Amino acid sequence: MNRLQVGGLALLLKAVNPNNIGATVTLVKFHGELWEITGNLDNSHSPYLITTHFLAPPEWLMPLGDDKGVELYNLKEELEVEEQSQ
């Protein structure tokens, strides 16, 4: 199940700039085939960039579960972790 959603968090699995791999990003907007993402990202690979908003294909992103995701989608893996920790 793809849980990428506007306002959600995701882990960046692949990036043009290797310094950004593993960064946690916020999903800003979906542009047809690409997600607009923002976060504490390194833009040093291009001296012309003045923003830290980038575009990334969905396969480069791994959604990170949160309480709202559990509530909205009844995400079983998050519920199982919660039950085990109690």
N, C-alpha and C positions, 0 to 999 in steps of 0.2 A: 504494500500500500504506500503510495506516495503522499507524504504528509507535509510537503513544502507548501507554505501558505504565507501570504503577506503579513509582515510583522513577526513572523516566526524566526527562530534561530537555526542555523545550519553550520556544519563543519565543512570547511573547504578542503576537498580531497585532491583536487588538481588545480593548478593555476599557471598562468603565463609566467609570472614571477615566482620562482620556487620558494622565496622567503615567505609567501603567503599560504603555503600548504600547511594545513592544520589550524588555520585561524578560524575563530568563531565569527560568523557574519550574520547580519540581520537582512532578511528578505524584504526589499522595498516595494518592488512592482514586477509583475510578469509581463514581458514584452513578446508575446507570441511563442517564441522558442527559447528565449533567454531570460534569466532572472537578473534584475538589477539588485546588486548587493552592496552593503556598506559595512564598515567595521574598521578596526585598527589594522589597516592594510598598508603594506609597503608599496609605494608608487615610484620608487627610485629608478625603475627600469626605463621610465620615460620622463625626460625633463619638461615636457609640455603639459603634463597632467596637473590640474589644479584642484582636483576633487579626489575623494576616496570612494566614489561610487564606481563600481565596475559591473560588467555583464558577464554572466557565467551560465553555461548550459546546465540543466538539471542533473545530469549524470556526474557533474563535478561537485555536487552538494549532497551531504547526508543530513537529513533533518534531525534536530535534537528535540526530544520529547519535553513537554512541560505540563504543568497542571491543567492548562486549558486544553491541550491536546488529549490528555487522559479523559477530561470531562466531555469534550466534543465527540471524540472518536472511540471512546472506551478502549483505549490501547492496552491490549493484553500484556505485552511485555513490561510496560511501566507498572501496571497493576500487580503483576506477579512479584516484581522487585519490591514494591511497597509492602505486600503481604509478608514476604520473607524477612523484611527488616523489622517487623513488629513482633 
